[in-house]
Each structure stands twice: as C-alpha cells, then as structure tokens.
Amino acid sequence: MPALAEEIVAAIQREVPEYARPLRGEFGRGIRAGVEQALRRFARPQTEDDGRIYRALGRGEHREGRSLDALQAAYRVGARVAWRRVSRVAADAGAPLEAQHELAETIFAYIDQLASESVEGYADAQAAGAGERQRRREELLALLVTTPGAEGIEATAEAAGWTLPRRVAVVATGADDAARLARRISGDALHGLVDERGCIAVPEPAALGPELAAAAARHGAAAGLGPAVALIDAPRSWRWASIACGLAEPGRVVEAEERLADLALASAADLAGALRERALAPLDAETPASRARLEDTLRAWLRHRGAQQAAAAELGVHPQTVRYRLGRLRELFGEALDDPDERFALELALRSPHARADG
C-alpha cells in the first residue's frame, strides 16, 4: 500500500492543476494522509472517526477559496489509479471476471462515500463562514443605526465585506421578517436585530419602496420605511422607520415621510394618550359599539370639514344616519364642535394610534 499511495499522490499532482505544487505543510500532510487513510479504510471495517479526515479536506478547500471540483477530480484520479493496480493483481491471481466487476463497483462506490464526506465538511465550513460574516454584518448594522460616526466603523465594514455608501435608508419590521425581506430587496442590504426589532439598512436606495411593498405583501410582514439619508443620519432613518412600523398593518409598508403627522403623534404616545382621554371624555358613558360608531362619524365629519354627504360616503351609510349621529355628538360635546381649537384637539385625539387600537 505505501507504493500505491505514492503512485496515487503523484498522479493527483500530475493531473489536477490545483494540486500541482510541492506537498508541504498542512496541505501536503492532508493530501498524503487522505490517500493513505483511504487505502487502509477500504481494507478494514469503518470506525466512527473514519470520515473526519475527508470532512477536514472539504473544509480545507473552502478555506483555500476553491470549489470542490479539484478535490472531486483528485478522488476520481485516485480511484482510477487504485483500480488499475488492483485489477492487475486480481487478473494475475485468476479472479473471476464477475468478482473483478464487483471489486470495481465497490471501489468507486467507496470513492463516492469519501467525496460525500468532503461535501459535508465543505458545507459545514460554508455555514460557519456565513454565520461569522452575518455576525460581523449585524455588528456593523448596530453601529450604523446607533453611532454611525463611531471609531473603527470603516474597519468593521471591511471585515463585514460591506462598502460604506453615501446614502442609506433603514427599514423596521418584525424580528422574524428582516432576513426574508432583505433577500427581496435590490442591493447589498444589511439585516439583523436592533432593540429586538428587525432592521434592514439598504445602501443607495432607488426602487426600494415598491420592492419593499411587494416583499411585505408576499410574507405578510408589517414594515416601516425610513427616509433615505446621508450615512451619518442613519439613526434618524431608523428611528422614523421604527415608529412607522408601529403604524403598519400586516402585509403593508408605512413610509415615514408620507405619514409625518401620524409619526409625530405616535412618537409622543403618553401625550397622545392624555389628549385622547381628555378630548374624548364625553364618550366614556357610551357602549363600546356606540362609541366606535360615534368616533368614526366624528372623525369623518372633521376630516371633511362638516360636509355630511362626504362623511356619509366615506362611512358607507345614509346621510340621514350621519345627521342622527351628529345630533348625538352635539348632545355630548356641545359647543366644542364649533370651537376651532377644540376641533383640532379632537382630530388629533381621533388620529392617534391609541384611537385606532381602541376603535
């Protein structure tokens, strides 16, 4: 077997260009050990650790930045050389032709097994590499949306394999939705968790709005889209996106710049809650169903500046129904409905996120 091992190694060096170099160091030891172990393993029962060296060869190919093509070629060369030597011995010994065929099938099946073990090692290395790369990208993402001017951010970006852009837009979504939405967005988007919320940073955003809307609809994800800003302003985009996400329904995107008034209300939730409690206190004695109907009617009436026909059309009810409900609202709110400041306060209260949740 030592002579056969040398013959196989020489053939691999001769026929596989990637291995046509002096077999020194860890690389050389790995190739020689792999060949010798393969020959010994073929001749004896397998043990639990038999596949370790071939998984290591697969990991080594990934570490060298190569595909598995060269290693697979080396396995085929080794199988051919081994079969050529063994077939001569079998023929000289007078082995029946059928037995020789069975031996050939066994050798090549064995080589397939070794190759599959290397594939496992290569896949393990890929997964480990991808995990480390994602960890670095998540570290970079957290820096971008919290302290974009932090010392060493350029080095962090280089380690993460991400080119720092001039402009970026940040998306906020559910913790389980960031990765799948990021995969459907053009560009090399970073994704991860920030403050337990899904976060996506999109460099040089162009058609981000439509792409994000399509992805959110496909996955039933709620998302908030912050404005495209200079990199140093990424925390602002993230902050706006987070507030906008709280306003979004599943499968929908709220673009922060299109809903600034709502964002302003949502960003001061305690004040909005206090305003709602005070402004809508006259409705406290109503049943939940009656309160919901009256709130909807008051909201539509205020939005349409008192135009009852337009309010009825929005609500999908008869104008007479709106007039009846407005009569009840005047009983409850009195002169407040005629005071511009009070009407403004009522509309703010009715537009607040708390109002939508309650209604």
N, C-alpha and C positions, 0 to 999 in steps of 0.2 A: 504493500500500500504506500510506503514512502515514495517509491519511484513513480507510482501512478499519480500521487498528489503533486509531485514536481512537474509531471507532464501536463496535468490539468492547469496548473498555475501558469506555465509557460504558454499554453495555448490561449488562455484568457488574455494574457498580456499582448499576445500577438494579434488576436482577432477583435478585441474590444478596445477601441481607441481611448476611451476614458481611463482605462487601466494600463495603458502602455507607458508606464513610468516605473522608476525603481520602487520596489515594495519595501519602503522604510516606514518606521514609526507605527502609529496606531493603525493607519490604513493598511500597511503591509501585513501586520500581525493579524488584522481582521480577515483579510482575504485568505491567507495561509491557514489560519485556524478554521475558517469556514469550510475550506476544501477538506482538510484532514478530519474534522468532525463529521462532515457529511459521509465520508467513506466509512468511518468507524460506526456511525449511527446506522448506516444501511445494513451492517453485518450483525447487529445485535438489537435486542428489544429496546424500545424507547423508554426514556425516563421523563419525569415531569419537566426537567430543565433543558431537554434536548433542543427546544425551539429558541432558547434565549439568544444564542449567537446569531441566528438568522434574523430575529427581530432587531437585534443591535445593528446588523448590516443595513437593514432598511432605514433605521433611524440615522445611521451614518450618511446614507445617500441624501436624505433630507437636509442634514446639517451641511453637506457639501454644496447644496443648492442644485442638485441634479434630480431628474425624474428617476423612475425605477427602470427605465429602458436599458441602461448599461448593466445593471445587476441582473436583470432578467436574461440579457444576452449572455452574461457570464455563466448563469445556470445552464443555459442551453449548450454552451460550449463544453462545460464540464460533463454534462450528461452524454454528449456525443463522444468525447474522448474516453470516458469510462466505459461506455458500451463497446466502443471499438476494441479496447483492451480485453474486456471480459468476454466478448463474443469470440475472440481468437482462442482464449483459454477454453471456453466451452466447446468450441469446434474441435480443438486438439484432444479434448477429453472424450469426444464422441457423444456429447449430449444430444438427445433427440431434437429435431428442429422445433417441435412443439414446445419443448422446455425452454429453448433459446428465445422463442417468441414471448413466452410468459415472463422470462427474465427481463427482456427489453421493456415490456409493458410496466413491470414493477419499477424498473429504474426511472422511467420517465414520469410515472405517477409519483414517485418519491421526490423527484425534482419539482414537480408541481406543488407538492406539500411544502418544500423549503421556500419556494417562491411566495406562497400564500403567507407564510410566517413573516417574510420580509415585508410584504404588503401591510401586515398588521403593525409591524414596527414603524413603517413609514407613516401610516395613518395616525399612530399614537404621537409621533413627533409633530405631525401637522396640527393635531388637536392642541398639543401643548404649546406650539408656536402661536397658534391662533389665540389661545387663551391669554398668553403673555402679551401679545400685540393688543388685544382688546383691553387688557388691564391698563396698559400704557395710554391707550386712547381715552379710556374713561378718566384717567388721572388728568390728561390734558383737557378734556371736556369740563371737568370740575374747575380747573384753573380759569378757563375761558369765561365761564359764566359767573365766576365769583371774583377772581383777581386777575384779569387779563394782562395786566402790566407786571405780573409777578416776575421776580428774578429767575432766570433759567427757563422761561417758558419756551424759548427757541430750542433749547436742548431737549426739553420734554417733547416738543413737536417732532423733532428729528428722530428721537427714539421711537415715537409712535408712528413714524412713516407718514406724517401729515404735513402738507405745506401750509403755512400760515397765510390766510387770504387777506385781501384788503377789506372786504366786507363779509358779513355773516348774518344769517337770520336764524333765530332759535325757535324750536317747536317744543311745546309741552304736551305731554299725553300721559296715558296710564302707564303704570310701572311695567306691565306686560306687553305694551304695544310699541315701545320705542324701536326695538330691533326690526320688527316686521314692517313698520312704516318706513324706516330708514332704507331698507332694501329696495323700496319702490320709488325712491327719490333720486333724481339725477345728481351726479357729483359725489365726491368722497365725503359723505356725511359722517360725523362722529355721533355715536349714540351711547346712552348709558342711563344710570340713575343719578339724579341730583335731588337731595332732600326728599328721597323716597318717591319722586315723580319721574316718569320717563322724560328724557331730554334728548333732543337732536339738534346738532349745530350744522347748518348747511352753508358751505363756503360759496361765495359769489352766486347767490340765488338768482335764478332767471325765471323759469316757469314753475316756481315752487308751489304757488297757490293751487293751480289745477291738479298738479301731481299729488299734492298732499290731500286734496279733497277726494280724489279718486281712491287713494290708498285708505283713507279713513272710512270711506263708504264700503270698501271691499271687506275690511276687517271689523267693521262696527265699532271703531275707536273714536272717542272724543278727543279733539286736539285743539290747541290754541297756537296761533302763528304770530310770533313777534315781528317787529319791523326789521328790515334789512338795515344794518348799521355798520359803522366802522368797527373794526375788531375790538378796540378799546371800550366800545359801548355795548359789548355783548351782554353784560349783566342787565342792562335796561331791556334789551330784547327778551331775555329770559324771564325777567320779572313780568313784563307785559304778557308774554305768552302764557305764563302760569295763571295769571288772573283770567285771561281769555279762555283757557282750558276749563276753568270752573263754570263758565257760561255755556259751554258746548254740550250738545246732546250727543248720544252715541251715534257714530257714523257721520258726524258733522265736524266742520272746522270753523272756528271763530277767528277771524283775522283782527288782531288787536287794533290796528289803525282804522278799521271800519266801525269799531264799536267803542270809541274813546269815552263817550258819556257813560256807557254801562260799566266800562273798566273803572272809571272814576268812582262810581257808586260801589262797585264790588271791592275796591281797594280800601274802602273805609267802612267795612261791614258793621262795626259797632255803631258808627254814626247813622248809617242807613237803617239799622235795626231800631235805633232810638227814634229816628224820624218816622219810620213806619208805625211804630207803636203809638206815637203822639198823634200823627196826622189821621190815622185810620181808626182811632179810638171809638168814633161813633158807630162803627160796625161790630163792635165787640159783642153786643147782645144778639146779633143775628145767628141763625143756624149756619153750620158750615156750608150747606148748599146755597142758602140765600146770600151769604157773604160772598161766595165765589161769583155768583151771578151779578151782584151789585158792583163788585170790584171790576169785573170785566166790562160792565157797562160804563162805569165811571172812567176807566182807562180809555175806552174807545171815544167817549164823549170829549174828554180832554184832548186826546190826540187830534180829533177832527174839529177842534175849536167850537164845540157846541152844535155842530151840524148833525142833527138827529138822523137824517136819511143815510149819511155816510157811516155813522156809527152802527145803524141797523144792518147795513150791507156788510160791514166788517164782522159783525157778530152772527150774521145769518138769521136774523129774527125780523119780525114785522116792526115797522116804525112805531106802531101803537104800543108794542111791548117796551121799546126803549122809552117812550113817553111815560109809561106807567112806572118803570124802574126809576126814571129821573125824578118823578114825583116823590117816590120813597126816599131817594138820596137827598132831596131838598128838605124833607122832614128831618133827616138825620144830621145833615151838615149845615143847614140853614144858610146864613149869609156867606159862609166860607166859600161856597161855589161861585160867588160873584166877586171875590177878592183876588186880584191877580197874584199876590204873594202866596195866598193860601192854595190857589190852584196849582202854582208851581211846586209847592211843597207836596201836594197830593200826587202830582205826576211823578215826582222823584220817588216818593214812597212806593207807588204802584210799579215803577220800573226797576226797583231794586231786586237783587237776586232773591232776597227773602220773600218778596211778594210773589215771585214766580214759583218758589218752592211751596209756599202756602196755597197758592191758587191752583 
